[in-house]
Amino acid sequence: MDLAGDRAYLAIRELIVSLELAPGALIQEPVLMERLGFGRTPVREALRQLAQEQLVEVFPRRGMFVTNVDVRDLARISEVREALEPEAARLAAERATEEERDRLAELSNSIERGSDLMELDEQIHRAIYTAAHNHLLEKTLGEYYVLALRIWMIALERAEALESAVDAHRELIAAITLGHGDRAADLMRAHVRDFEAAMRRVLVAV
């Protein structure tokens, strides 16, 4: 995609992840074009990419819809993340540039109670994916992270129960910035498991 397509993709993805475009909602290109200020081509490019990432789906003769959120997918998404995210953390510890280590340290320093947990968690994970310097791994994990994020949005009002899971990033970031790959992998694996358990507890109460 070109720059306009990328911007349209990020804008539409945000509407879907935030549930402003509700699960199951009909997607109307003219409405998105007017709402976001993009032309038809960038919007179509964005929607094609979102379809590949399973955030929208096309039904012949019916149209394009936002995919439904199935909280039962949480376990399957977590299985993928548990398999791949520790490797991303290990590679980040080995390959991160000084600038990337500084960025992770800044994010660690910004962790505090009452902060925007969703935004901070995403920034940290995406910074780790980037620091792994494997574009295929980064792309795959980014897509699965977004799928998990939509499930999290259902439980956002009870997100205080997830604060301890986000706090665990401090140790993880320290291991990466110090270059301790095996330690970073172990901490990431534990974090993904603990985060799934915390989210599951919240969702049961929703």
NUDO-992785 format. One line per 8 residues: their letters; for each residue y, x, z of N, C-alpha, C. Coordinates in Angstrom, 1 decimal, always signed. Atoms other than C-alpha are relative to their C-alpha. Layout:
% NUDO-992785
A = Y X Z Y X Z Y X Z  ...
This chain:
% NUDO-992785
MDLAGDRA = -1.2 +0.8 +0.0 +0.0 +0.0 +0.0 +1.3 +0.9 +0.0  -1.3 -0.8 -0.1 +3.6 +1.1 -0.5 +0.7 -0.4 +1.3  -0.7 +0.1 -1.3 +6.2 +1.1 +2.2 +0.2 -1.5 +0.4  -0.3 +1.4 -0.2 +7.1 -2.6 +1.8 -1.3 -0.7 +0.4  +1.3 +0.6 -0.3 +3.4 -3.5 +1.9 -0.4 +0.4 +1.4  +0.3 -0.5 -1.4 +2.9 -1.4 +5.1 +0.8 -0.8 +1.0  -0.8 +0.7 -1.0 +5.8 -3.1 +6.8 -0.4 -1.5 +0.1  +0.5 +1.4 +0.0 +4.6 -6.6 +5.7 -1.3 -0.1 +0.8
YLAIRELI = +1.3 +0.0 -0.7 +1.1 -5.7 +7.0 +0.3 +0.0 +1.5  -0.3 -0.2 -1.4 +2.5 -4.6 +10.4 +0.6 -1.3 +0.6  -0.6 +1.2 -0.5 +4.6 -7.7 +10.7 -0.9 -1.2 +0.1  +0.9 +1.1 +0.0 +1.9 -10.2 +9.8 -1.1 +0.3 +1.0  +1.0 -0.3 -1.1 -0.6 -8.4 +12.0 +0.5 -0.3 +1.4  -0.5 +0.3 -1.3 +1.7 -8.7 +14.9 +0.0 -1.5 +0.3  +0.0 +1.5 -0.1 +2.0 -12.5 +14.3 -1.4 -0.4 +0.4  +1.4 +0.4 -0.2 -1.8 -12.7 +14.3 -0.5 +0.4 +1.4
VSLELAPG = +0.4 -0.5 -1.3 -2.4 -10.5 +17.3 +0.7 -0.7 +1.2  -0.8 +0.7 -1.1 +0.3 -12.2 +19.4 -0.3 -1.5 +0.1  +0.4 +1.4 +0.1 -1.3 -15.5 +18.5 +1.2 -1.0 -0.5  -1.0 +0.8 +0.6 +2.0 -16.7 +16.9 -0.5 -0.7 -1.2  +0.8 +0.6 +1.1 -0.2 -17.3 +13.9 -1.3 -0.3 +0.7  +1.1 +0.4 -0.8 -2.9 -19.2 +15.8 -1.3 +0.2 -0.7  +1.3 +0.0 +0.7 -6.6 -18.7 +15.2 -0.3 -1.3 -0.7  +0.3 +1.2 +0.8 -7.7 -21.0 +12.5 +1.2 -0.6 -0.8
ALIQEPVL = -1.2 +0.5 +0.7 -4.1 -21.5 +11.2 -0.1 +0.3 -1.5  -0.1 -0.2 +1.4 -3.6 -21.9 +7.5 +1.2 +0.9 -0.3  -1.0 -1.0 +0.3 -1.7 -19.0 +6.0 +0.7 -0.4 -1.3  -0.7 +0.4 +1.2 +1.0 -20.0 +3.5 +1.0 +1.1 -0.4  -0.8 -1.2 +0.5 +2.5 -17.1 +1.5 +1.5 -0.3 +0.0  -1.5 +0.3 +0.0 +5.9 -18.8 +0.9 +0.6 +0.0 +1.3  -0.5 +0.0 -1.4 +6.3 -19.4 +4.6 +0.2 +1.4 +0.6  +0.0 -1.4 -0.4 +5.5 -15.8 +5.4 +1.2 +0.8 -0.7
MERLGFGR = -1.1 -0.7 +0.8 +7.9 -14.5 +2.7 +1.3 -0.4 +0.5  -1.3 +0.4 -0.5 +10.7 -16.6 +4.0 +0.2 +0.5 +1.5  -0.1 -0.4 -1.4 +10.0 -15.9 +7.7 +0.3 +1.5 +0.2  +0.0 -1.5 -0.2 +9.6 -12.1 +7.3 +0.9 +0.7 -1.0  -0.9 -0.7 +0.9 +11.9 -11.4 +4.4 -0.6 +0.9 -1.0  +0.7 -0.9 +1.0 +9.3 -9.8 +2.1 -0.3 -0.8 -1.3  +0.4 +0.6 +1.2 +8.5 -10.5 -1.5 -1.5 -0.4 -0.1  +1.4 +0.5 +0.1 +5.2 -12.0 -2.8 -0.9 +1.2 -0.1
TPVREALR = +1.0 -1.1 +0.1 +3.6 -8.6 -3.7 -0.3 +0.7 +1.3  +0.3 -0.7 -1.3 +4.0 -6.9 -0.3 -0.8 -1.0 +0.9  +0.7 +1.0 -0.9 +2.8 -10.1 +1.5 -1.5 -0.1 -0.5  +1.4 +0.1 +0.5 -0.3 -10.3 -0.8 -0.8 +1.2 +0.3  +0.7 -1.3 -0.4 -1.1 -6.6 -0.3 -0.3 +0.0 +1.4  +0.3 +0.0 -1.4 -0.8 -7.1 +3.4 -1.2 -0.9 +0.4  +1.0 +0.9 -0.2 -3.0 -10.1 +3.4 -1.4 +0.5 -0.4  +1.3 -0.6 +0.4 -5.7 -8.3 +1.4 -0.5 +1.0 +1.0
QLAQEQLV = +0.4 -1.0 -1.1 -5.7 -5.5 +4.0 -0.5 -0.7 +1.2  +0.4 +0.7 -1.2 -5.9 -8.0 +6.8 -1.3 -0.7 -0.1  +1.3 +0.6 +0.2 -8.8 -9.7 +5.2 -1.1 +1.0 +0.1  +0.9 -1.0 -0.1 -10.6 -6.4 +5.0 -0.3 +0.3 +1.5  +0.1 -0.3 -1.5 -10.0 -6.0 +8.8 -0.4 -1.2 +0.7  +0.6 +1.2 -0.6 -11.4 -9.5 +9.5 +1.0 -0.8 +0.8  -1.0 +0.8 -0.7 -8.1 -10.9 +10.7 +0.4 -1.2 -0.7  -0.2 +1.2 +0.8 -7.8 -13.4 +7.9 -1.3 -0.2 -0.9
EVFPRRGM = +1.2 +0.2 +0.8 -10.5 -15.0 +5.8 +0.4 -1.1 -1.1  -0.3 +0.9 +1.1 -10.4 -16.8 +2.4 -1.1 -0.9 -0.3  +1.0 +1.0 +0.3 -12.2 -20.0 +1.6 +0.4 -0.5 -1.4  -0.3 +0.5 +1.3 -12.4 -20.9 -2.1 +0.4 -1.5 +0.0  -0.5 +1.3 +0.2 -10.4 -24.0 -3.0 +0.6 -0.6 +1.3  -0.6 +0.4 -1.3 -9.3 -24.3 +0.7 +1.2 +0.8 +0.4  -1.1 -0.8 -0.4 -7.0 -21.4 +1.2 -0.4 +1.2 +0.9  +0.1 -1.1 -0.9 -6.5 -18.5 +3.5 +0.3 -0.4 +1.4
FVTNVDVR = -0.2 +0.4 -1.4 -6.8 -18.8 +7.3 -0.1 +1.2 +0.9  +0.2 -1.0 -1.1 -6.4 -16.7 +10.4 -1.4 -0.2 +0.6  +1.4 +0.1 -0.6 -9.9 -15.9 +11.7 +0.1 -0.5 +1.4  +0.0 +0.5 -1.4 -10.9 -17.6 +14.9 -0.4 +1.2 +0.9  +0.3 -1.0 -1.0 -11.2 -15.6 +18.1 -1.2 -0.5 +0.8  +1.2 +0.3 -0.7 -14.6 -15.6 +19.6 -0.2 +1.0 +1.1  +0.1 -0.9 -1.1 -14.7 -14.1 +23.1 -1.4 +0.7 +0.1  +1.3 -0.5 +0.0 -18.4 -13.5 +22.6 -0.1 +1.3 -0.8
DLARISEV = -0.1 -1.3 +0.8 -17.4 -10.7 +20.2 +0.4 +1.2 +0.9  -0.4 -1.1 -0.8 -16.1 -8.7 +23.1 -1.0 +1.0 +0.3  +1.1 -0.9 -0.3 -19.5 -7.2 +23.9 -0.3 +0.9 -1.3  +0.3 -0.8 +1.3 -20.0 -6.2 +20.2 +1.1 +1.0 -0.3  -1.1 -0.9 +0.3 -16.6 -4.7 +19.8 +0.0 +1.1 +1.0  +0.0 -1.0 -1.0 -17.0 -2.8 +23.1 -1.2 +1.0 -0.3  +1.0 -0.9 +0.4 -20.3 -1.4 +21.8 +0.4 +1.0 -1.0  -0.5 -0.9 +1.0 -18.6 +0.1 +18.8 +1.0 +1.0 +0.6
REALEPEA = -1.0 -0.9 -0.6 -15.7 +1.4 +20.9 -0.6 +1.0 +0.9  +0.7 -0.9 -0.9 -18.1 +2.9 +23.5 -0.7 +1.2 -0.8  +0.7 -1.0 +0.8 -19.9 +4.8 +20.7 +1.0 +1.0 -0.6  -0.9 -0.8 +0.7 -16.8 +6.1 +18.9 +1.2 +0.6 +0.7  -1.2 -0.5 -0.7 -13.9 +6.4 +21.3 -0.2 +1.3 +0.8  +0.2 -1.3 -0.6 -15.5 +9.2 +23.4 +0.1 +1.1 -0.9  -0.1 -1.0 +1.0 -15.8 +11.2 +20.3 +1.4 +0.3 -0.4  -1.4 -0.2 +0.3 -12.2 +10.6 +19.4 +0.7 +0.7 +1.1
ARLAAERA = -0.6 -0.8 -1.1 -11.2 +11.8 +22.9 -0.4 +1.4 +0.0  +0.4 -1.4 +0.0 -13.3 +14.9 +22.6 +0.7 +0.8 -1.1  -0.6 -0.6 +1.1 -11.9 +15.7 +19.2 +1.5 +0.2 +0.3  -1.5 -0.2 -0.3 -8.3 +15.1 +20.4 +0.2 +1.2 +1.0  -0.1 -1.2 -0.9 -8.9 +17.6 +23.3 -0.1 +1.3 -0.8  +0.2 -1.3 +0.8 -10.0 +20.2 +20.7 +1.1 +0.2 -1.0  -0.8 -0.1 +1.2 -7.6 +19.4 +17.9 +1.5 -0.3 +0.1  -1.4 +0.5 -0.2 -4.3 +17.9 +19.3 +1.0 +1.2 -0.2
TEEERDRL = -1.1 -1.0 +0.1 -1.2 +19.8 +18.3 +0.8 +0.0 +1.3  -0.9 -0.1 -1.2 +1.4 +20.8 +21.0 +0.9 -1.3 +0.0  -0.9 +1.2 +0.1 +3.6 +17.9 +19.8 -0.8 -1.2 +0.4  +0.8 +1.2 -0.4 +0.7 +15.4 +20.2 -0.4 +0.1 +1.4  +0.2 -0.1 -1.4 -0.1 +16.7 +23.6 +1.2 -0.4 +0.8  -1.2 +0.4 -0.6 +3.5 +16.3 +24.6 +0.2 -1.5 +0.0  -0.1 +1.5 +0.1 +3.5 +12.7 +23.3 -1.0 -0.7 +1.0  +0.9 +0.6 -0.9 +0.4 +11.9 +25.3 +0.5 +0.2 +1.5
AELSNSIE = -0.6 -0.3 -1.3 +2.0 +13.5 +28.4 +1.1 -1.0 +0.3  -1.1 +0.9 -0.2 +5.0 +11.3 +27.9 -0.5 -1.4 +0.3  +0.6 +1.3 -0.2 +2.9 +8.2 +27.7 -0.7 -0.1 +1.4  +0.6 +0.0 -1.4 +1.0 +9.2 +30.9 +1.1 -0.2 +1.0  -1.1 +0.1 -1.0 +4.3 +9.5 +32.7 +0.6 -1.4 +0.0  -0.6 +1.3 +0.1 +5.3 +6.0 +31.5 -0.9 -1.1 +0.7  +0.9 +1.0 -0.6 +2.3 +4.3 +33.2 +0.5 -0.4 +1.4  -0.4 +0.5 -1.3 +3.5 +2.2 +36.1 -0.4 -1.5 +0.1
RGSDLMEL = +0.3 +1.4 -0.2 +2.7 -1.1 +37.6 +1.1 -0.9 -0.5  -1.0 +0.9 +0.6 +4.4 -4.0 +35.9 +0.5 +0.3 -1.4  -0.4 -0.4 +1.4 +4.8 -2.2 +32.6 -0.7 -0.9 -1.0  +0.6 +0.7 +1.1 +3.9 -3.8 +29.3 -1.4 +0.6 -0.3  +1.3 -0.6 +0.1 +0.2 -3.1 +29.6 -0.6 +0.0 -1.4  +0.6 +0.1 +1.4 -0.8 -4.3 +26.1 +0.6 +1.1 -0.9  -0.7 -0.9 +0.8 +1.8 -2.2 +24.4 -0.3 +1.5 +0.3  +0.3 -1.4 -0.5 +1.2 +0.9 +26.5 -1.4 +0.4 -0.3
DEQIHRAI = +1.4 -0.3 +0.3 -2.6 +0.7 +26.1 -0.2 +0.3 -1.4  +0.2 -0.3 +1.4 -2.3 +0.5 +22.4 +0.7 +1.3 -0.4  -0.7 -1.3 +0.3 +0.2 +3.4 +22.2 -0.9 +1.2 +0.4  +0.8 -1.1 -0.5 -2.1 +5.6 +24.2 -1.3 +0.2 -0.9  +1.2 -0.1 +0.8 -5.3 +4.8 +22.2 +0.3 +0.5 -1.4  -0.3 -0.5 +1.3 -3.6 +5.2 +18.9 +0.5 +1.4 -0.1  -0.4 -1.4 -0.1 -2.1 +8.5 +20.0 -1.2 +0.9 +0.0  +1.3 -0.8 +0.0 -5.6 +9.7 +20.8 -0.7 +0.0 -1.3
YTAAHNHL = +0.6 +0.1 +1.3 -7.0 +8.4 +17.5 +0.7 +1.0 -1.0  -0.7 -0.9 +0.9 -4.3 +10.3 +15.7 -0.3 +1.5 +0.3  +0.2 -1.4 -0.4 -4.8 +13.5 +17.7 -1.4 +0.5 -0.3  +1.4 -0.4 +0.4 -8.5 +13.5 +16.7 +0.0 +0.6 -1.4  -0.1 -0.5 +1.3 -7.4 +14.4 +13.2 -1.2 -0.3 -0.9  +1.0 +0.5 +0.9 -10.1 +12.4 +11.5 +0.4 -1.4 -0.5  -0.7 +1.2 +0.5 -8.5 +9.7 +9.3 -1.0 -1.2 +0.0  +1.0 +1.1 +0.1 -11.8 +7.7 +8.9 -0.2 -0.5 +1.4
LEKTLGEY = +0.2 +0.5 -1.4 -12.4 +7.6 +12.7 +1.3 -0.7 +0.5  -1.2 +0.7 -0.5 -8.7 +6.7 +13.3 +0.1 -1.4 -0.6  +0.0 +1.3 +0.7 -8.9 +3.9 +10.7 -1.0 -1.0 +0.7  +1.0 +0.9 -0.5 -12.1 +2.4 +12.1 +0.3 -0.4 +1.4  -0.3 +0.4 -1.3 -11.1 +2.5 +15.7 +1.3 -0.8 +0.1  -1.2 +0.8 +0.0 -7.7 +1.1 +14.9 -0.3 -1.5 -0.3  +0.4 +1.3 +0.4 -9.3 -1.9 +13.3 -0.7 -0.7 +1.1  +0.8 +0.6 -1.1 -11.7 -2.5 +16.2 +0.9 -0.3 +1.2
YVLALRIW = -1.0 +0.2 -1.1 -8.8 -2.1 +18.7 +0.7 -1.3 -0.2  -0.7 +1.3 +0.3 -6.9 -4.9 +17.0 -0.8 -1.2 +0.3  +0.9 +1.1 -0.3 -9.9 -7.2 +17.2 -0.1 -0.2 +1.5  +0.1 +0.2 -1.5 -10.2 -6.5 +21.0 +1.4 -0.5 +0.5  -1.3 +0.4 -0.4 -6.4 -7.0 +21.3 +0.2 -1.5 +0.0  -0.1 +1.5 +0.1 -6.6 -10.6 +20.1 -0.7 -0.7 +1.2  +0.7 +0.6 -1.1 -9.2 -11.3 +22.8 +0.8 +0.2 +1.3  -0.9 -0.3 -1.2 -6.9 -9.7 +25.4 +1.1 -1.0 +0.1
MIALERAE = -1.2 +0.8 +0.0 -4.0 -11.9 +24.4 -0.4 -1.4 +0.6  +0.4 +1.3 -0.6 -6.0 -15.0 +25.5 +0.1 +0.1 +1.6  +0.0 -0.2 -1.4 -6.1 -13.5 +29.0 +1.3 +0.6 +0.5  -1.2 -0.8 -0.3 -2.6 -12.0 +29.0 +0.7 -0.4 +1.3  -0.7 +0.4 -1.2 -1.2 -14.2 +31.8 -0.7 +0.5 +1.2  +0.7 -0.5 -1.2 -3.9 -12.8 +34.1 -0.2 +1.5 -0.1  +0.2 -1.4 +0.3 -3.4 -9.2 +32.9 +0.2 +0.9 +1.2  -0.1 -0.9 -1.2 -2.6 -7.9 +36.4 -1.4 +0.5 +0.4
ALESAVDA = +1.4 -0.4 -0.3 -6.4 -7.8 +36.8 -0.4 +1.2 -0.8  +0.4 -1.1 +0.8 -6.5 -5.1 +34.1 +0.8 +1.2 +0.3  -0.9 -1.1 -0.3 -3.9 -2.8 +35.6 -0.8 +1.3 +0.4  +0.8 -1.2 -0.5 -6.5 -0.5 +37.2 -0.7 +0.7 -1.2  +0.7 -0.5 +1.2 -8.2 -0.1 +33.8 +1.1 +0.9 -0.8  -1.0 -0.8 +0.7 -4.9 +1.1 +32.2 +0.4 +1.2 +0.8  -0.3 -1.2 -0.8 -4.2 +3.4 +35.2 -1.0 +1.1 -0.3  +1.0 -1.0 +0.2 -7.4 +5.2 +34.3 +0.4 +1.0 -1.1
HRELIAAI = -0.4 -0.9 +1.1 -5.6 +6.7 +31.3 +0.6 +1.3 +0.5  -0.7 -1.2 -0.5 -3.8 +9.2 +33.5 -1.0 +1.2 +0.0  +1.0 -1.0 +0.0 -7.0 +11.2 +34.1 -0.5 +0.4 -1.4  +0.5 -0.2 +1.3 -8.1 +10.8 +30.5 +1.0 +0.9 -0.8  -1.0 -0.8 +0.7 -4.8 +12.1 +29.1 +0.1 +1.4 +0.5  +0.0 -1.3 -0.5 -4.9 +15.0 +31.5 -1.1 +0.9 -0.6  +1.1 -0.7 +0.5 -8.3 +16.0 +30.3 +0.3 +0.4 -1.5  -0.3 -0.4 +1.4 -7.1 +15.9 +26.6 +1.0 +1.0 -0.1
TLGHGDRA = -1.1 -1.0 +0.1 -3.9 +17.8 +27.2 -0.4 +1.4 +0.5  +0.5 -1.3 -0.5 -5.8 +20.5 +29.1 -1.2 +0.6 -0.9  +1.0 -0.4 +1.0 -8.4 +20.7 +26.2 -1.4 -0.1 +0.6  +1.4 +0.1 -0.6 -11.4 +19.6 +28.3 -0.7 -1.1 -0.7  +0.6 +1.0 +0.8 -13.3 +17.8 +25.6 -1.1 -0.8 +0.6  +1.1 +0.7 -0.6 -16.5 +16.9 +27.4 +0.5 -1.0 +1.1  -0.6 +0.8 -1.1 -14.5 +15.6 +30.4 +0.8 -1.2 -0.6  -0.7 +1.0 +0.6 -12.3 +13.6 +28.1 -0.9 -1.1 -0.6
ADLMRAHV = +1.0 +0.9 +0.5 -15.3 +12.0 +26.4 -0.6 -0.9 +1.1  +0.5 +0.8 -1.1 -16.8 +11.0 +29.7 +0.9 -1.0 +0.6  -1.0 +0.9 -0.6 -13.6 +9.5 +31.0 +0.3 -1.2 -1.0  -0.2 +1.0 +1.0 -13.1 +7.6 +27.7 -1.1 -1.0 +0.1  +1.2 +0.9 -0.1 -16.6 +6.2 +27.9 +0.1 -0.9 +1.2  -0.1 +0.8 -1.3 -16.1 +5.0 +31.5 +1.2 -1.0 -0.1  -1.2 +0.9 +0.1 -12.7 +3.6 +30.6 -0.3 -1.2 -0.9  +0.4 +1.1 +0.9 -14.1 +1.5 +27.7 -0.9 -1.0 +0.8
RDFEAAMR = +0.9 +0.8 -0.8 -16.9 +0.2 +30.0 +0.7 -0.8 +1.0  -0.7 +0.7 -1.1 -14.6 -0.6 +32.9 +1.0 -1.0 -0.6  -1.0 +0.9 +0.6 -12.0 -2.2 +30.6 -0.7 -1.3 -0.5  +0.7 +1.2 +0.4 -14.6 -4.5 +29.1 -0.4 -0.9 +1.2  +0.3 +0.8 -1.2 -15.8 -5.5 +32.6 +1.1 -0.7 +0.6  -1.2 +0.7 -0.6 -12.3 -6.2 +33.8 +0.5 -1.1 -0.9  -0.4 +1.1 +0.9 -11.5 -8.3 +30.7 -1.0 -1.1 +0.1  +1.0 +1.1 -0.2 -14.7 -10.2 +31.1 +0.2 -0.8 +1.2
RVLVAV = -0.3 +0.8 -1.3 -13.8 -11.1 +34.7 +1.2 -0.9 -0.2  -1.2 +0.8 +0.3 -10.4 -12.3 +33.5 -0.4 -1.2 -0.9  +0.4 +1.0 +1.0 -11.9 -14.3 +30.6 -0.8 -1.1 +0.7  +0.8 +1.0 -0.7 -14.4 -16.1 +32.9 +0.9 -0.9 +0.8  -0.9 +0.8 -0.8 -11.5 -17.3 +35.0 +1.1 -0.8 -0.8  -1.0 +0.6 +0.8 -9.3 -18.4 +32.0 -0.4 -1.5 -0.2
